[in-house]
Amino acid sequence: MTKADIVNEVAKATGLEKINVQNVIESFMDSVKDSLAKDNSVYLRGFGSFIVKKRAQKTARNISKGKTIIIPAHCIPAFKPSKVFMNKVKNNVNK
């Protein structure tokens, strides 16, 4: 499902114009990105949490060049689904 598909589904379900729905979805995504960039998690009860995971510095190998490289510490965005979300997905796998 793409962002356009989500806009269509929400517009159909709410009766709102697609352009308004698209603006709301874009604003929501911007808010989530801005919060995560400030190292703040976003919690949506019954859906899940958008969190920032911190990765420590580590040593890796470039096999093709045979060299060791250091990957610096960094942060990555992650999503942790709620139990309700997980149960719904688990129960629909067999259908």
C-alpha positions in Angstrom: 0.0 0.0 0.0 1.4 3.4 -1.0 0.7 6.8 0.5 -1.7 7.5 -2.3 -3.6 4.4 -1.5 -3.8 5.5 2.2 -5.1 8.9 1.1 -7.8 7.3 -1.1 -8.9 4.9 1.7 -9.1 7.7 4.3 -10.9 10.1 1.9 -13.4 7.3 1.1 -13.9 6.4 4.8 -14.3 10.0 6.0 -15.9 11.8 3.1 -13.1 14.4 3.1 -11.5 15.7 -0.1 -8.3 13.9 -1.1 -6.2 17.1 -1.0 -7.2 17.7 2.6 -6.5 14.1 3.6 -3.1 14.3 1.9 -2.2 17.5 3.7 -3.1 15.9 7.1 -1.1 12.7 6.3 1.9 14.8 5.2 1.7 16.9 8.3 1.5 13.8 10.5 4.6 12.3 8.8 6.5 15.7 9.2 5.6 15.8 12.9 6.8 12.2 13.4 10.1 13.0 11.6 10.6 16.2 13.5 10.0 14.5 16.9 12.4 11.7 16.1 15.0 14.1 14.9 14.8 15.8 18.3 15.2 12.3 19.9 11.6 12.3 21.1 9.5 9.1 20.7 6.0 9.2 19.3 3.4 6.9 21.0 0.1 6.1 19.4 -2.0 4.0 21.7 -3.4 0.9 20.0 -1.0 1.3 17.0 2.6 1.5 18.1 5.6 3.7 18.8 8.0 5.4 16.6 11.3 5.4 18.5 15.0 6.3 18.0 17.4 3.4 18.5 21.0 4.2 19.2 23.7 2.0 17.6 27.1 1.9 19.2 30.3 2.2 17.3 31.5 -1.1 15.8 34.2 -2.6 13.7 33.4 -4.2 10.4 35.3 -5.7 7.5 35.2 -4.8 3.9 35.6 -8.3 2.4 36.3 -7.2 -1.1 39.2 -4.9 -0.1 40.3 -7.0 3.0 40.3 -3.9 5.2 38.8 -3.2 8.6 36.5 -0.2 8.9 35.0 1.5 11.9 31.3 2.3 11.7 30.6 5.3 14.0 27.9 5.4 16.6 24.6 6.5 15.1 20.8 6.7 15.6 18.2 5.0 13.5 14.4 5.4 13.4 12.4 2.3 14.3 8.7 1.3 14.8 7.5 -0.9 17.6 3.9 -2.1 17.0 1.5 -2.3 19.9 0.2 -5.7 21.2 -3.2 -5.0 19.6 -1.5 -4.3 16.2 0.6 -7.5 16.6 -2.3 -9.7 17.5 -4.3 -8.4 14.5 -1.5 -9.1 12.1 -0.8 -12.6 13.6 -4.4 -13.6 13.4 -4.8 -12.5 9.8 -1.7 -14.5 8.5 -3.7 -17.7 8.0 -6.5 -16.0 6.0 
